[in-house]
Amino acid sequence: MVELTLDLDLIFGSLSHHIRRDLLRRAVCREMSISDAAKPYGLSLNAISKHLKVLEKAKLIIKRRRGKELIIQPSEAAFADASKYLRTYEKLWNNRLDNLERYLSSSPQ
């Protein structure tokens, strides 16, 4: 099977909440401060920080300082590992579908 450097349970578990998925989607589009990240949700900075910690623990985002602000940006490593894992299942299902197609085309009508 696929050997991974990151914990897939953390990656996929962190994506189980709609706000974290949206935060990640927005971070992929542009790096942003934590206060910018919190604006669309009507949540406290503390609540957003908790969501960001989950994403950071899963290594989906990186936090860095820019002056007084904490900036978040996506981390490519976790996406690469998750993609590698999902590609394994994509190949499996493509093979199964190809086998089914061959079977159906070779069987008498």
HUVENUR-V673852 format. One record per residue. BURIAL is b if it has 24 or more other ideal C-beta (glycine too) atoms within 12 Angstrom, else e. Layout:
BEGIN
((BURIAL) (BURIAL))
END
This chain:
BEGIN
((e) (e) (e) (e) (e) (b) (e) (b) (e) (b) (b) (e) (e) (b) (b) (e) (e) (e) (b) (b) (e) (e) (b) (b) (e) (b) (b) (e) (e) (e) (e) (b) (b) (b) (e) (e) (b) (b) (e) (e) (e) (e) (e) (e) (e) (e) (e) (b) (e) (e) (b) (b) (e) (b) (b) (b) (e) (b) (b) (b) (b) (e) (b) (e) (e) (e) (e) (e) (e) (b) (e) (b) (b) (b) (b) (e) (e) (b) (b) (e) (b) (b) (e) (e) (b) (e) (e) (e) (e) (e) (e) (e) (e) (e) (e) (e) (e) (e) (e) (e) (e) (e) (e) (e) (e) (e) (e) (e) (e))
END
